[in-house]
Amino acid sequence: MGPDSLAWWLMLGSVGEVGKTTNDAVTARETARKRLLALNADRAARDARIEAAAAKVITTAGKLTDATAAADAARAEARTGYEAALSKIDATYAAAVGRAEPAVAAGLVELTAEKLSPADVAALTDLPVAEVKRLLKSAPAASSAPAATVAAPVPAATAAAVLPVAVDRVRADAAALAG
């Protein structure tokens, strides 16, 4: 079988195609390997970026938790201080009111003893009528006053004459109580 035989040429042609097919397969595998390596490198880089970002989030979240806990503790401490200050203010207020209300009520009783109505007394003292009535009810002298003292209100003309003098006296008494 030499070069003049047809079988030889046929064999040569099929061998050439077999070599070409083998060469194409080798090239394709080599290309696939390169692409897989590139893909794996991209995956590794992506995995590294994901891992770094997750670590950063975990670290930052820990700092956030610590900051929140510190803020909550500071808030609780401030609230305790605020409540203590409010209690102190309330006690001071209650003591001051406890001392002042009976004196104001006694002054109101004196005004009503002059036959002034609660509305007239309210106008004199710049207190609301409801407050005047409340203080008069709480005044011990109001309940023990004789029936003749608690009389009908004075006419407006008499009240107008008495009011300026009474206003000055009430303001002087209030200034003495405040000082």
C-alpha positions as CSV (number, residue, x, y, z in Angstrom):
1,M,0.0,0.0,0.0
2,G,1.7,3.0,-1.3
3,P,0.9,6.4,-2.3
4,D,-0.6,5.2,-5.6
5,S,-3.2,3.1,-3.9
6,L,-6.6,4.5,-3.3
7,A,-6.9,2.9,0.1
8,W,-3.8,4.7,1.1
9,W,-5.2,8.0,0.1
10,L,-8.5,7.3,1.8
11,M,-6.7,6.3,4.9
12,L,-4.7,9.5,4.8
13,G,-7.8,11.5,4.4
14,S,-9.5,9.9,7.4
15,V,-6.4,10.1,9.5
16,G,-6.2,13.8,8.7
17,E,-9.8,14.2,9.8
18,V,-9.2,12.2,12.9
19,G,-6.3,14.4,13.8
20,K,-8.3,17.5,13.1
21,T,-11.2,16.2,15.3
22,T,-8.7,15.3,18.0
23,N,-7.0,18.7,17.7
24,D,-10.4,20.5,17.9
25,A,-11.4,18.6,21.0
26,V,-8.1,19.3,22.7
27,T,-8.4,23.0,21.8
28,A,-12.0,23.1,23.1
29,R,-11.0,21.4,26.4
30,E,-8.1,23.9,26.8
31,T,-10.5,26.8,26.2
32,A,-13.0,25.3,28.7
33,R,-10.3,24.8,31.3
34,K,-9.2,28.5,30.8
35,R,-12.8,29.7,31.1
36,L,-13.3,27.5,34.2
37,L,-10.2,28.8,35.8
38,A,-11.3,32.4,35.1
39,L,-14.8,31.6,36.4
40,N,-13.3,30.0,39.5
41,A,-11.0,33.1,40.0
42,D,-14.0,35.3,39.7
43,R,-15.9,33.2,42.1
44,A,-13.1,33.2,44.6
45,A,-12.8,37.0,44.3
46,R,-16.5,37.3,44.7
47,D,-16.5,35.0,47.7
48,A,-13.7,37.1,49.3
49,R,-15.7,40.3,48.7
50,I,-18.8,38.7,50.2
51,E,-16.8,37.5,53.2
52,A,-15.2,40.9,53.8
53,A,-18.5,42.7,53.5
54,A,-20.2,40.2,55.9
55,A,-17.3,40.6,58.4
56,K,-17.6,44.4,58.2
57,V,-21.4,44.3,58.8
58,I,-21.0,41.9,61.8
59,T,-18.3,44.2,63.4
60,T,-20.4,47.3,62.8
61,A,-23.5,45.6,64.1
62,G,-21.6,44.8,67.3
63,K,-20.6,48.4,67.7
64,L,-24.2,49.5,67.1
65,T,-25.4,47.1,69.8
66,D,-22.8,48.5,72.2
67,A,-23.7,52.1,71.4
68,T,-27.4,51.3,71.8
69,A,-26.8,49.7,75.2
70,A,-24.7,52.7,76.3
71,A,-27.4,55.1,75.2
72,D,-30.1,53.1,77.0
73,A,-28.1,53.1,80.2
74,A,-27.5,56.9,79.9
75,R,-31.2,57.4,79.2
76,A,-32.2,55.3,82.3
77,E,-29.7,57.2,84.4
78,A,-31.1,60.5,83.1
79,R,-34.7,59.4,83.7
80,T,-33.9,58.4,87.3
81,G,-32.3,61.8,87.9
82,Y,-35.2,63.5,86.2
83,E,-37.7,61.6,88.3
84,A,-35.8,62.4,91.5
85,A,-35.7,66.1,90.5
86,L,-39.4,66.1,89.8
87,S,-40.1,64.4,93.2
88,K,-38.0,67.1,94.9
89,I,-39.9,69.9,93.0
90,D,-43.2,68.3,93.8
91,A,-42.3,68.1,97.5
92,T,-41.2,71.7,97.5
93,Y,-44.3,72.8,95.7
94,A,-46.6,70.8,98.1
95,A,-44.8,72.3,101.1
96,A,-45.1,75.8,99.7
97,V,-48.7,75.4,98.8
98,G,-49.4,73.8,102.1
99,R,-48.1,76.8,103.9
100,A,-49.6,79.4,101.5
101,E,-53.1,78.1,100.9
102,P,-54.3,78.4,104.5
103,A,-53.0,82.0,104.7
104,V,-54.7,82.9,101.4
105,A,-57.9,81.1,102.5
106,A,-57.8,83.1,105.8
107,G,-57.5,86.3,103.8
108,L,-60.4,85.3,101.6
109,V,-62.5,84.5,104.7
110,E,-61.8,88.1,105.9
111,L,-62.9,89.5,102.6
112,T,-66.2,87.5,102.7
113,A,-66.7,88.6,106.3
114,E,-66.9,92.1,104.8
115,K,-69.9,90.9,102.9
116,L,-68.2,90.5,99.5
117,S,-69.4,87.8,97.2
118,P,-66.9,85.2,95.8
119,A,-67.1,87.0,92.4
120,D,-66.1,90.3,94.0
121,V,-63.3,88.7,96.0
122,A,-62.1,87.0,92.7
123,A,-62.1,90.4,91.0
124,L,-60.2,91.9,93.9
125,T,-57.6,89.2,94.1
126,D,-57.2,88.3,90.4
127,L,-58.0,84.7,91.3
128,P,-60.5,82.7,89.4
129,V,-64.0,82.4,91.0
130,A,-63.7,78.6,91.2
131,E,-60.3,78.9,93.0
132,V,-61.8,81.4,95.5
133,K,-64.7,79.1,96.2
134,R,-62.4,76.1,96.6
135,L,-60.2,78.0,99.0
136,L,-63.2,79.3,101.0
137,K,-64.5,75.7,101.3
138,S,-61.1,74.5,102.5
139,A,-60.7,77.3,105.0
140,P,-61.3,76.2,108.6
141,A,-62.5,79.7,109.6
142,A,-65.2,79.7,106.9
143,S,-67.0,76.8,108.5
144,S,-66.7,78.2,112.0
145,A,-67.8,81.8,111.0
146,P,-71.0,82.9,112.7
147,A,-74.1,82.9,110.6
148,A,-74.5,86.6,110.9
149,T,-71.1,87.2,109.3
150,V,-72.0,85.2,106.2
151,A,-74.7,87.5,104.8
152,A,-76.0,88.4,101.4
153,P,-73.5,90.1,99.1
154,V,-73.1,93.9,99.2
155,P,-74.6,96.1,96.6
156,A,-72.3,97.0,93.7
157,A,-72.0,100.7,94.8
158,T,-70.8,99.7,98.3
159,A,-68.4,97.2,96.8
160,A,-67.0,99.8,94.4
161,A,-66.2,102.0,97.4
162,V,-64.6,99.2,99.4
163,L,-62.7,97.5,96.5
164,P,-59.7,99.8,96.0
165,V,-58.9,99.8,99.7
166,A,-59.3,96.0,99.9
167,V,-57.2,95.5,96.9
168,D,-54.3,97.4,98.4
169,R,-54.7,95.4,101.6
170,V,-54.8,92.1,99.8
171,R,-51.8,92.9,97.7
172,A,-49.9,94.0,100.8
173,D,-50.8,90.7,102.6
174,A,-49.8,88.7,99.5
175,A,-46.4,90.6,99.3
176,A,-45.9,89.9,103.1
177,L,-46.6,86.2,102.5
178,A,-44.3,86.0,99.5
179,G,-41.5,87.8,101.2
